[in-house]
Amino acid sequence: MAASSRRRSRFVRSPDDHEHGRVLAREFDRAAAGFAERTRGRFDDMDVVEFSRVGPSDTVVEVGAGTGNFLALFASAAARLVALDITPAMLKQAREHHRGLHLVVGDGLRLPFASAGVELAASAQALHHVTQPVPFLIELRRIAARTGRVLVVDQVATERYEELAAMNELERLRDPSHAASRPPSAFRIMLWAAGLRIVDERIVTAVDRLSKWMWPGEFPPERIDAVAAFIALRGAQTGMKFERDADDWVFERRRIMLLAERA
């Protein structure tokens, strides 16, 4: 506990971190309504509740909860659900779409929660927006009870450096708030560096489409065109297995699920 607090106090945001935060807030404020609908059902087939080993009296805090689609999966499995996000517009959508969530506007690197107070501290599809992932994970560890768990779900890249670089180039073209997709080995190292021990790990693969990945109502037309052009030229370099399907592109989306406890 003391070691976790010391690590937290040494972290200082750089000017680049502040700028990235502004980009992140701008992107998700603009896209909140479309995002809520586009991502509905994204996690439904991943068995995240069973994987997390949550109990009926547990409190679940999701950091970077967005519109609440992930956290709502725990509605019938846990006693209290707390959604924290840096973007008020995303939490407004969470309020409109999901009952029973306790909503908190806050920073994932400075969580407004007491130490060792929740049974499950979670982050789903948020870590690739974080420029400093280890301090973020240290905060999740800090708020998790001593017998609690940390759950991380995020998109995952291949272990090939060239494919990782191309995937991140594509992701940043699609969404300027993207920080980094990472390979499985990087997630393991980050959790270890945050003082966590992995107790379960799973990679889930699904098929996605460009037309669903970039809804016209959520993304500017010129950005959709730029991403489509990148895929046509360099999609094979990303490790995402793009294949053309008439006027659309089909590709593979891989997500890693990691359940951890205090080391």
Buried (B, 14 or more C-beta within 10 A) or exposed (E): EEEBEEBBEEBEBEEEBEEBBEBBBEBBBBBBBBBBBBBEEBBEEBEBBEBBBBEEEBBBBBBBBBBBBBBBBBBEBBEBBBBBBBBBBBBBBBEEBBEEBEBBEEBBBEBEBEBBBBBBBBBBBBBBBBBBBBBBBBBBBBBBBEEBBBBBBBBBBBEBEEBBEBBBBBBBBBBEBBBBBBBBEBBBBBBBBBBBEBEEBBEBEEEBEBBEBBBEEBBEEEBBEBBBEBBEEEBBBBBBBBEEEEEEBBBBBBBBBBBBBBE
